[in-house]
């Protein structure tokens, strides 16, 4: 079978890495990635692979899969003298690299200490209807009736039901931790995970399409379950899932309340510039080296705010390669105002070390709009990062990689709130 343009780009990247062509790979990056990763970073990462696993002995076949907003995800297995890794790329519709990871084989997920598998049982469920039905898992406490229940929503991106990131599965941690404490939980694969190629070519695909229909169906599934108190079905969203959770409650008034974990409230196009600057600042002279890419991202973000933004605006002219329809939907949505309007009980959780969704840029907006309202609780976990993994020092992307679990105090606090609200 003839390789696609994206697959050819993936093979070219691997060969350039093998030939120490780090500057050329950096030139292939989209603007936001140029700001995040320098040629020196690439060199250091590739040398680290050599030190751990030896030299490349064989490069496998590139396999591409259509993603959202015209992107293509490409995976290339690379065999080394003492192991293997997967080179994973995201190629946008302009042929630029929008993502690059060197991923060793993930270690199997291990259940956290706060989960007790004897306390619950799981069943597969299907949400929605063809052609966009998705699959999920319902975790129900054994021999229980009238228990509270919660739907889990993953963050932005084509995540599976567990929000799998390497060896880590934050939503599975939460699901098992809550189910061990007498709470029914339903988590599901996002439509952008199950139907990447379809979602990528849907006209007008938005954040609402990505989340709301299946979230509403999940609420209905839990309300119909014999172990669940139908009046106590909640929605918990992480990151973008937290942003969209108020919109789910607006669409489904039976939702009893909301839990927002690192829910972003700062407009996403502006947050993208802030996060890019932060990541560039982590390396010496990083921000200066990334200035051109940062300026490009600023220009793209300005177009999101501009009155001339229309559904016809090409995605490559916009931040992160997302379509104009997606940005128009985000621009017209105020999560804080929507949360205030639905008037549900809310638990808002924030990691103090989170650089993606921050205390100053995002939580401050939730506090300004909701802090004085009855039924709203806000908690900050000073040691936690964006995935609610505890740590120390400035948070970096590298700390997401080692196998770890969601902070047990976070799970305890969520369980307590759900059982007492």
C-alpha positions as CSV (number, residue, x, y, z in Angstrom):
1,X,0.0,0.0,0.0
2,X,1.4,3.4,-1.0
3,X,2.3,5.6,2.0
4,X,0.4,8.8,2.6
5,X,2.0,12.2,2.7
6,X,1.7,12.2,6.5
7,X,3.3,8.8,6.7
8,X,6.1,9.8,4.5
9,X,6.7,12.9,6.7
10,X,6.9,10.5,9.7
11,X,9.5,8.3,8.1
12,X,11.5,11.5,7.1
13,X,11.5,12.7,10.7
14,X,12.8,9.3,12.0
15,X,15.6,9.3,9.4
16,X,16.5,12.9,10.2
17,X,16.7,12.0,13.9
18,X,19.0,9.1,13.1
19,X,21.2,11.5,11.0
20,X,21.3,14.1,13.7
21,X,19.2,16.5,11.6
22,X,17.5,18.1,14.6
23,X,17.5,21.6,13.1
24,X,15.6,20.3,10.0
25,X,13.1,18.5,12.2
26,X,12.6,21.7,14.1
27,X,11.9,23.6,10.9
28,X,9.1,21.1,10.1
29,X,7.3,22.0,13.4
30,X,4.1,24.1,13.4
31,X,4.5,27.5,15.2
32,X,3.3,26.4,18.6
33,X,5.6,23.3,18.6
34,X,8.6,25.4,17.6
35,X,8.0,27.5,20.7
36,X,7.8,24.4,22.9
37,X,10.6,22.3,21.6
38,X,14.1,23.5,20.5
39,X,16.5,21.6,18.2
40,X,18.6,21.2,21.3
41,X,15.7,19.6,23.1
42,X,15.4,17.1,20.2
43,X,19.1,16.3,20.4
44,X,18.9,15.7,24.1
45,X,15.8,13.5,23.9
46,X,17.3,11.4,21.1
47,X,20.6,11.0,22.9
48,X,18.7,9.9,26.0
49,X,17.1,7.2,23.9
50,X,20.5,6.0,22.7
51,X,21.8,5.9,26.3
52,X,18.9,3.8,27.5
53,X,18.2,1.5,24.6
54,X,21.2,1.7,22.2
55,X,21.3,2.5,18.5
56,X,18.4,2.0,16.0
57,X,18.5,-1.4,14.4
58,X,15.2,-1.3,12.4
59,X,12.5,1.2,11.6
60,X,9.0,-0.3,11.2
61,X,6.1,0.7,9.0
62,X,4.5,4.1,9.5
63,X,0.7,3.9,10.2
64,X,-1.4,7.0,9.8
65,X,-4.8,7.6,11.3
66,X,-7.0,10.7,10.5
67,X,-7.5,12.9,13.5
68,X,-9.5,16.0,14.3
69,X,-9.5,19.3,12.3
70,X,-7.6,17.7,9.3
71,X,-4.7,16.3,11.3
72,X,-3.2,12.9,10.9
73,X,-1.7,10.9,13.7
74,X,1.3,8.8,12.6
75,X,2.9,6.0,14.6
76,X,6.3,4.4,13.7
77,X,7.8,1.5,15.7
78,X,11.5,1.9,16.1
79,X,13.6,-1.1,17.3
80,X,16.8,-0.5,19.1
81,X,19.7,-2.6,20.4
82,X,18.1,-2.9,23.9
83,X,14.5,-2.2,23.4
84,X,12.0,-0.3,21.3
85,X,10.0,2.9,21.3
86,X,7.2,4.4,19.2
87,X,7.7,7.6,17.4
88,X,4.3,9.4,17.4
89,X,3.6,12.4,15.3
90,X,0.7,14.6,14.4
91,X,0.8,16.1,10.9
92,X,-1.6,19.0,10.1
93,X,-3.3,19.6,6.8
94,X,-0.5,22.0,5.8
95,X,2.1,19.2,6.2
96,X,3.6,20.7,9.4
97,X,4.3,18.7,12.6
98,X,1.8,19.6,15.2
99,X,3.1,17.0,17.7
100,X,6.1,14.7,18.2
101,X,6.7,12.2,21.0
102,X,9.2,9.5,21.6
103,X,7.2,7.0,23.6
104,X,8.6,3.8,25.1
105,X,6.2,0.9,25.5
106,X,3.8,1.8,28.3
107,X,4.0,-0.2,31.5
108,X,0.8,-1.8,32.5
109,X,-1.5,0.3,34.6
110,X,-1.7,-0.8,38.2
111,X,-4.7,-0.1,40.5
112,X,-4.1,2.7,43.1
113,X,-4.0,1.7,46.7
114,X,-7.3,3.4,47.3
115,X,-9.2,1.1,44.9
116,X,-10.8,-2.1,46.1
117,X,-12.0,-4.3,43.2
118,X,-14.1,-6.5,45.6
119,X,-16.4,-3.5,46.2
120,X,-17.7,-3.0,42.7
121,X,-18.3,-4.6,39.4
122,X,-18.0,-3.3,35.9
123,X,-20.0,-3.7,32.7
124,X,-19.6,-2.4,29.1
125,X,-22.1,0.1,27.9
126,X,-22.8,1.8,24.5
127,X,-23.8,5.5,24.4
128,X,-25.4,7.3,21.5
129,X,-26.6,5.9,18.2
130,X,-25.0,4.9,14.9
131,X,-23.0,6.1,13.2
132,X,-21.5,7.8,16.3
133,X,-22.2,5.4,19.1
134,X,-19.3,5.1,21.6
135,X,-18.3,2.5,24.2
136,X,-17.8,3.0,27.9
137,X,-17.6,1.3,31.3
138,X,-20.1,1.5,34.1
139,X,-18.6,0.8,37.5
140,X,-21.3,0.0,40.1
141,X,-21.0,-0.8,43.8
142,X,-21.9,-4.4,44.6
143,X,-25.3,-5.0,46.3
144,X,-26.1,-1.3,46.5
145,X,-29.3,0.7,45.9
146,X,-29.9,4.4,45.9
147,X,-26.3,5.3,45.4
148,X,-25.0,8.6,43.9
149,X,-23.5,8.4,40.5
150,X,-21.2,10.4,38.3
151,X,-20.3,10.7,34.6
152,X,-16.6,11.4,33.9
153,X,-15.5,13.7,31.0
154,X,-11.9,13.6,29.8
155,X,-9.8,16.6,28.8
156,X,-9.2,18.0,25.3
157,X,-7.9,15.6,22.7
158,X,-9.0,12.2,21.4
159,X,-8.9,10.5,24.8
160,X,-10.2,7.0,25.6
161,X,-12.5,6.4,28.6
162,X,-9.6,6.2,31.0
163,X,-7.9,9.4,29.8
164,X,-4.9,7.2,29.1
165,X,-1.5,9.0,29.0
166,X,1.3,6.6,28.7
167,X,1.2,4.2,31.7
168,X,-1.3,6.5,33.5
169,X,-5.1,6.5,33.5
170,X,-6.3,9.3,35.6
171,X,-10.0,8.8,35.0
172,X,-9.7,5.1,35.7
173,X,-8.0,6.0,39.0
174,X,-11.0,8.2,39.9
175,X,-13.6,5.7,38.7
176,X,-12.2,2.8,40.7
177,X,-11.5,5.0,43.7
178,X,-15.1,6.3,43.8
179,X,-16.7,2.9,43.0
180,X,-14.8,1.5,45.9
181,X,-16.6,4.0,48.1
182,X,-20.1,3.3,47.0
183,X,-20.5,5.6,44.0
184,X,-21.5,4.4,40.5
185,X,-19.3,5.8,37.8
186,X,-19.6,5.9,34.0
187,X,-16.7,6.8,31.8
188,X,-16.6,6.6,28.0
189,X,-14.4,6.9,24.9
190,X,-14.7,10.3,23.3
191,X,-16.2,10.5,19.8
192,X,-12.8,11.9,18.6
193,X,-11.1,8.7,19.9
194,X,-13.6,6.3,18.4
195,X,-14.2,8.1,15.1
196,X,-11.1,10.2,14.5
197,X,-11.4,10.1,10.7
198,X,-15.1,10.9,10.7
199,X,-14.8,13.8,13.2
200,X,-11.9,15.2,11.3
201,X,-14.1,15.7,8.2
202,X,-17.4,16.8,9.8
203,X,-18.4,20.3,8.7
204,X,-18.8,22.5,11.7
205,X,-17.5,20.0,14.3
206,X,-17.3,21.8,17.7
207,X,-16.6,21.2,21.4
208,X,-20.3,20.7,21.9
209,X,-20.3,17.9,19.3
210,X,-17.3,16.4,21.0
211,X,-18.8,16.1,24.4
212,X,-22.5,17.0,25.0
213,X,-24.5,14.3,23.1
214,X,-22.7,11.3,24.7
215,X,-22.5,13.0,28.1
216,X,-26.3,13.5,28.1
217,X,-26.7,9.9,27.1
218,X,-24.4,8.8,29.9
219,X,-26.5,10.7,32.4
220,X,-29.6,8.9,31.2
221,X,-27.9,5.5,31.4
222,X,-26.9,6.1,35.0
223,X,-30.4,7.4,35.9
224,X,-31.9,4.2,34.6
225,X,-29.5,1.9,36.5
226,X,-31.2,0.0,39.4
227,X,-28.4,0.7,41.8
228,X,-28.5,4.5,41.3
229,X,-30.6,7.3,42.9
230,X,-31.9,8.9,39.7
231,X,-32.0,12.3,41.4
232,X,-28.3,12.2,42.3
233,X,-26.4,11.8,39.0
234,X,-23.5,14.3,38.7
235,X,-21.0,15.2,36.0
236,X,-17.3,15.4,36.7
237,X,-15.1,17.0,34.0
238,X,-11.3,17.3,33.8
239,X,-9.6,20.2,31.9
240,X,-11.7,20.8,28.8
241,X,-14.2,18.3,30.2
242,X,-14.6,20.7,33.2
243,X,-15.0,23.6,30.8
244,X,-17.8,21.9,29.0
245,X,-19.5,20.4,32.1
246,X,-21.8,23.4,32.6
247,X,-23.0,23.1,29.0
248,X,-23.9,19.5,29.7
249,X,-25.9,20.5,32.7
250,X,-27.6,23.2,30.7
251,X,-28.6,20.6,28.1
252,X,-29.6,18.0,30.7
253,X,-31.4,19.7,33.6
254,X,-31.6,16.4,35.6
255,X,-27.9,16.7,36.4
256,X,-27.6,17.1,40.2
257,X,-24.4,18.9,40.3
258,X,-20.9,19.5,38.8
259,X,-17.3,18.7,39.7
260,X,-14.8,20.7,37.8
261,X,-11.2,19.4,38.0
262,X,-8.8,21.9,36.5
263,X,-11.6,23.3,34.3
264,X,-10.2,26.0,32.1
265,X,-12.0,29.3,32.1
266,X,-9.4,31.5,30.4
267,X,-10.2,31.7,26.6
268,X,-8.2,28.8,25.2
269,X,-6.5,30.7,22.4
270,X,-5.0,33.1,24.9
271,X,-4.1,30.3,27.3
272,X,-2.2,28.6,24.4
273,X,0.1,31.6,24.1
274,X,0.6,31.7,27.9
275,X,1.4,28.0,28.1
276,X,3.8,28.2,25.1
277,X,5.7,31.0,26.8
278,X,5.9,29.1,30.1
279,X,7.2,25.9,28.4
280,X,9.7,27.9,26.3
281,X,11.0,29.6,29.6
282,X,11.9,26.2,31.0
283,X,15.1,26.0,28.9
284,X,17.9,28.5,28.7
285,X,17.2,31.2,26.2
286,X,14.1,29.2,25.3
287,X,11.7,32.2,25.1
288,X,14.2,34.2,23.0
289,X,14.7,31.2,20.7
290,X,11.0,30.7,20.4
291,X,10.1,34.3,19.8
292,X,9.2,33.9,16.2
293,X,7.0,31.0,16.9
294,X,5.3,32.8,19.8
295,X,4.6,35.8,17.6
296,X,3.0,33.5,15.1
297,X,0.8,32.0,17.8
298,X,-0.1,35.5,19.0
299,X,-1.2,36.4,15.5
300,X,-3.3,33.2,15.2
301,X,-4.9,33.9,18.6
302,X,-5.7,37.4,17.5
303,X,-7.6,36.1,14.5
304,X,-9.8,34.1,16.9
305,X,-10.9,37.4,18.5
306,X,-11.2,39.2,15.2
307,X,-14.7,40.0,13.8
308,X,-13.6,38.5,10.4
309,X,-13.3,35.0,11.8
310,X,-15.8,32.9,9.9
311,X,-16.4,29.2,9.2
312,X,-14.4,29.5,6.0
313,X,-11.2,30.6,7.8
314,X,-8.6,27.9,7.1
315,X,-7.6,25.9,10.2
316,X,-3.8,26.4,9.5
317,X,-4.3,30.1,10.1
318,X,-5.7,29.4,13.6
319,X,-4.1,28.2,16.9
320,X,-3.4,24.5,17.4
321,X,-4.7,23.6,13.9
322,X,-8.3,23.6,15.2
323,X,-11.1,24.6,12.7
324,X,-12.8,27.9,12.6
325,X,-16.1,26.3,13.6
326,X,-14.4,24.9,16.7
327,X,-13.0,28.3,17.7
328,X,-16.3,30.1,17.0
329,X,-18.1,27.7,19.3
330,X,-15.4,28.3,22.0
331,X,-15.5,32.1,21.5
332,X,-19.2,32.2,22.1
333,X,-19.1,30.0,25.2
334,X,-18.6,31.4,28.7
335,X,-18.3,28.5,31.1
336,X,-18.4,30.5,34.3
337,X,-21.6,32.4,33.2
338,X,-23.2,29.1,32.1
339,X,-22.3,27.5,35.4
340,X,-23.9,30.4,37.3
341,X,-27.0,30.2,35.1
342,X,-27.6,26.5,35.7
343,X,-27.4,27.0,39.5
344,X,-26.2,23.5,40.4
345,X,-24.1,22.5,43.4
346,X,-20.5,22.6,42.4
347,X,-17.1,21.3,43.6
348,X,-14.2,23.1,41.9
349,X,-10.8,21.5,42.3
350,X,-7.4,23.0,41.2
351,X,-3.8,21.9,41.3
352,X,-1.5,24.5,42.7
353,X,1.3,23.5,40.4
354,X,-0.8,23.3,37.3
355,X,0.8,25.3,34.5
356,X,-1.9,24.5,31.9
357,X,-4.9,25.6,33.9
358,X,-3.7,27.9,36.7
359,X,-4.9,29.4,40.0
360,X,-4.3,33.0,38.7
361,X,-5.6,32.6,35.1
362,X,-8.5,30.2,35.4
363,X,-9.5,29.5,39.0
364,X,-9.6,33.3,39.6
365,X,-12.4,33.5,36.9
366,X,-14.4,30.7,38.6
367,X,-14.0,32.4,42.0
368,X,-15.1,35.8,40.6
369,X,-18.2,34.3,39.1
370,X,-19.2,31.6,41.6
371,X,-17.4,31.9,45.0
372,X,-20.1,33.8,46.7
373,X,-22.9,31.5,45.5
374,X,-24.3,28.9,47.9
375,X,-23.5,25.3,47.2
376,X,-20.2,26.1,45.5
377,X,-17.0,24.6,47.1
378,X,-13.5,25.4,45.9
379,X,-10.3,23.5,46.9
380,X,-6.7,23.9,45.8
381,X,-4.2,21.1,46.2
382,X,-0.9,22.9,46.4
383,X,1.3,19.9,45.4
384,X,-0.7,18.7,42.4
385,X,-0.2,19.3,38.7
386,X,-2.7,19.4,35.9
387,X,-3.4,15.6,36.2
388,X,-3.7,15.9,40.0
389,X,-0.5,14.0,40.4
390,X,1.4,15.3,43.5
391,X,5.0,16.6,43.1
392,X,7.4,19.3,43.9
393,X,9.0,22.3,42.1
394,X,7.8,23.8,38.8
395,X,5.6,21.5,36.8
396,X,6.9,20.2,33.4
397,X,5.5,17.9,30.8
398,X,8.1,15.3,31.7
399,X,6.6,14.7,35.1
400,X,3.4,13.3,33.5
401,X,5.3,10.3,32.1
402,X,6.3,8.1,35.1
403,X,3.6,5.7,36.3
404,X,1.6,7.4,39.1
405,X,-1.9,8.0,40.4
406,X,-4.4,10.8,41.1
407,X,-3.8,12.3,44.6
408,X,-5.7,10.1,47.1
409,X,-6.9,13.2,49.0
410,X,-8.6,14.4,45.8
411,X,-10.5,11.1,45.4
412,X,-11.5,11.2,49.1
413,X,-12.8,14.8,48.8
414,X,-14.8,14.0,45.7
415,X,-16.3,10.9,47.3
416,X,-17.2,12.8,50.4
417,X,-18.8,15.6,48.4
418,X,-20.8,13.2,46.2
419,X,-22.1,11.2,49.2
420,X,-23.1,14.4,51.2
421,X,-24.6,16.6,48.4
